[in-house]
């Protein structure tokens, strides 16, 4: 499975037009499928940001929509007639009429959503397909295969947060905490709070905490000798989580909250929430643990 992140625009779907060619390239063509007109100029920085994004999404739409680009410096008449005062501006034509549009550089997700309003769901693009394959490889226990697929995504999109988080998680699962941190350092600041990134960050913190706790047998012995040893119970929960004994970790923290909610500045509840974040909201132990916590807090 290969991603061609720099694929050349499909000349059948994407073309430049002129004032003279506008009627044929846009009005006539829009009788067959929606046509997007991208009004741009060589001096426009945001135009240069939008061009590769909109070309990529149009290509992925597989012929459901076409893109026509018009340089307003060379051909100002049409943009003037449409009242366009700021670029980049994208106007969608259907059945010979302008029906929708947007201005300014937009992220790929927004451009895709705009086109889907016109043509319906496009389905997953190549990047999404590779990410899905990586998730399947992980589910099957093929860490090497997943790693290759995530690397393939990053070769096409170096700031893809899902792939970065996926590789960080693979390193963490392999015991390479520093390697996991190295991948998280690649995350753009604007995406630092992405749920996938936050989950790996929480998992790294848990792994670092657990590394200093030692064997569970010693903690279990301390707790058996003194069931009110809250620190031993707290540490045991972390150690159990590090060994993927999630249900037991939840139960010990729930027991600690029940015994003394205020202990360590509500530390048991906060730790439980960090576990849920690290596991992900749909993990069966997160779901069950939240249910237990809700019953305890609100019954």
Secondary structure by P-SEA (a helix, b strand, c coil): ccccccccccccccccccccccccccaaaaaccbbbbbbbccccaaaaaaaaaaaaaaaaccccbbbbbbcccccaaaaaaaccccccbbbbbccccccccccccccaaaaaaaaaaccccccccaaaaaaaaaaaaaaacaaaaaaaaaaaaaaaccccaaaaaaaaaaaaaacaaaaaaaaaaaccccccccaaaaaaaaaaaaaaaacccccaaaaaaaaaacccaaaaaaaaaaaaaaacaaaaaaaaaaaaaaaccccccaaaaaaaaaaaaaaccccaaaaaaaaaaaaaccc
